[in-house]
Amino acid sequence: MPRKKKEDPTLRFADMLSALGSESRLRIVRLLLAAHPEGLIAGSIQAELGIAPSTLSHHLEKLRHEGLIVSRREGTFLWYSVNLDGLQELVNFLYAECCTRSSAAGTGQSLVNVCH
């Protein structure tokens, strides 16, 4: 089977899910969700999760590269926060085909109720 083109959204979302597949990165995203919308500086993330600074830097860069978090500079500090648009796109992708093969599709039931 030929390799899919990079334009295939499945590859993009697979990379996002891969980034979330690390326990540390998943903890970072959850912590940043709890701190939304302000976010946290790297030192606060490190203190909360006990991740070594160099390892934390690697994890933050991976999450940023995959569009799951964003950073902003305020003075000498880098603030990190969740990219809600990126997470929403990921969730939308996962649910896009939900229940399309069942008779429950189009019944007006909520997505959560239908898919459980």
VONUFI-226191 format. One record per residue (C-alpha): x, y, z. Coordinates in nm, 4 decimals. Example, Ala and Ser with C-alpha at 12.3 -4.5 7.8 and 13.67 -1.06 7.14 Angstrom:
2
+----------+----------+----------+
|       px |       py |       pz |
+----------+----------+----------+
|   1.2300 |  -0.4500 |   0.7800 |
|   1.3670 |  -0.1060 |   0.7140 |
+----------+----------+----------+
! end
This chain:
116
+----------+----------+----------+
|       px |       py |       pz |
+----------+----------+----------+
|   0.0000 |   0.0000 |   0.0000 |
|   0.1498 |   0.3390 |  -0.0965 |
|   0.2299 |   0.5923 |   0.1723 |
|  -0.0503 |   0.8464 |   0.2161 |
|   0.0126 |   1.2047 |   0.1198 |
|   0.0911 |   1.4494 |   0.3996 |
|  -0.2282 |   1.6374 |   0.3078 |
|  -0.4299 |   1.3448 |   0.4400 |
|  -0.5862 |   1.4709 |   0.7640 |
|  -0.5588 |   1.1228 |   0.9116 |
|  -0.1795 |   1.1603 |   0.9241 |
|  -0.2034 |   1.4971 |   1.0961 |
|  -0.4419 |   1.3670 |   1.3612 |
|  -0.2375 |   1.0494 |   1.4047 |
|   0.0624 |   1.2700 |   1.4876 |
|  -0.1491 |   1.4642 |   1.7378 |
|  -0.2676 |   1.1425 |   1.9017 |
|   0.0887 |   1.0129 |   1.9067 |
|   0.1965 |   1.3266 |   2.0924 |
|  -0.0812 |   1.2695 |   2.3446 |
|   0.0253 |   0.9044 |   2.3759 |
|   0.3028 |   0.9971 |   2.6157 |
|   0.1967 |   0.9933 |   2.9815 |
|   0.3947 |   1.3106 |   3.0540 |
|   0.2528 |   1.5009 |   2.7572 |
|  -0.1006 |   1.3944 |   2.8427 |
|  -0.0451 |   1.5186 |   3.1988 |
|   0.0845 |   1.8496 |   3.0614 |
|  -0.2224 |   1.8966 |   2.8410 |
|  -0.4580 |   1.8142 |   3.1274 |
|  -0.2745 |   2.0559 |   3.3572 |
|  -0.2938 |   2.3294 |   3.0936 |
|  -0.6646 |   2.2610 |   3.0455 |
|  -0.7115 |   2.3122 |   3.4191 |
|  -0.5239 |   2.6435 |   3.3917 |
|  -0.7193 |   2.7620 |   3.0873 |
|  -0.7329 |   3.0338 |   2.9622 |
|  -0.4333 |   3.1919 |   3.1377 |
|  -0.2003 |   2.8955 |   3.1016 |
|   0.1166 |   2.8357 |   3.2980 |
|   0.4838 |   2.9172 |   3.2743 |
|   0.7237 |   2.6270 |   3.2247 |
|   0.8511 |   2.6514 |   3.5818 |
|   0.5011 |   2.6036 |   3.7197 |
|   0.4404 |   2.3044 |   3.4947 |
|   0.7736 |   2.1571 |   3.6035 |
|   0.6982 |   2.2123 |   3.9729 |
|   0.3495 |   2.0627 |   3.9448 |
|   0.4488 |   1.7533 |   3.7471 |
|   0.8076 |   1.7007 |   3.8604 |
|   0.9466 |   1.6769 |   3.5081 |
|   1.3130 |   1.7682 |   3.4569 |
|   1.3483 |   2.1031 |   3.2755 |
|   1.5199 |   1.9618 |   2.9664 |
|   1.2619 |   1.6826 |   2.9359 |
|   0.9773 |   1.9294 |   2.9878 |
|   1.1166 |   2.1504 |   2.7139 |
|   1.1157 |   1.8519 |   2.4767 |
|   0.7554 |   1.7628 |   2.5652 |
|   0.6341 |   2.1225 |   2.5302 |
|   0.7976 |   2.1545 |   2.1893 |
|   0.6386 |   1.8304 |   2.0681 |
|   0.2929 |   1.9428 |   2.1835 |
|   0.3420 |   2.2862 |   2.0286 |
|   0.4649 |   2.1377 |   1.7006 |
|   0.1537 |   1.9180 |   1.6774 |
|  -0.0768 |   2.2156 |   1.7407 |
|  -0.1996 |   2.1005 |   2.0803 |
|  -0.0561 |   2.3897 |   2.2809 |
|   0.0538 |   2.7449 |   2.2101 |
|   0.3065 |   2.9681 |   2.3788 |
|   0.3280 |   3.3412 |   2.4314 |
|   0.6082 |   3.5556 |   2.5664 |
|   0.5417 |   3.8018 |   2.8461 |
|   0.8614 |   3.9728 |   2.9513 |
|   1.1136 |   3.7004 |   3.0289 |
|   0.8494 |   3.4295 |   3.0716 |
|   0.7019 |   3.1869 |   2.8203 |
|   0.3417 |   3.1051 |   2.8996 |
|   0.1936 |   2.7825 |   2.7668 |
|  -0.1748 |   2.7178 |   2.7122 |
|  -0.3904 |   2.4643 |   2.5357 |
|  -0.4767 |   2.5290 |   2.1735 |
|  -0.8508 |   2.4718 |   2.2040 |
|  -0.8974 |   2.4984 |   1.8279 |
|  -0.6478 |   2.2173 |   1.7722 |
|  -0.8095 |   1.9962 |   2.0350 |
|  -1.1541 |   2.0689 |   1.8916 |
|  -1.0367 |   1.9713 |   1.5437 |
|  -0.9015 |   1.6442 |   1.6846 |
|  -1.2277 |   1.5653 |   1.8641 |
|  -1.4291 |   1.6583 |   1.5553 |
|  -1.2144 |   1.4268 |   1.3452 |
|  -1.2662 |   1.1399 |   1.5890 |
|  -1.6426 |   1.1892 |   1.5978 |
|  -1.6923 |   1.2751 |   1.2299 |
|  -1.7990 |   0.9242 |   1.1397 |
|  -1.9729 |   0.8451 |   1.4675 |
|  -2.2844 |   0.6401 |   1.4148 |
|  -2.2995 |   0.6923 |   1.0376 |
|  -2.3563 |   0.3189 |   0.9919 |
|  -2.6224 |   0.2864 |   1.2566 |
|  -2.9898 |   0.3714 |   1.2580 |
|  -2.9265 |   0.6161 |   1.5455 |
|  -2.7677 |   0.8706 |   1.3127 |
|  -2.9941 |   1.1649 |   1.2488 |
|  -3.2386 |   1.0888 |   1.5287 |
|  -3.1607 |   1.4092 |   1.7154 |
|  -3.0029 |   1.2251 |   2.0070 |
|  -2.6913 |   1.3801 |   2.1516 |
|  -2.3608 |   1.2465 |   2.0246 |
|  -2.2648 |   1.1269 |   2.3711 |
|  -2.5870 |   0.9310 |   2.4186 |
|  -2.5784 |   0.7814 |   2.0705 |
|  -2.2171 |   0.6673 |   2.0855 |
|  -2.2332 |   0.5083 |   2.4289 |
+----------+----------+----------+
! end
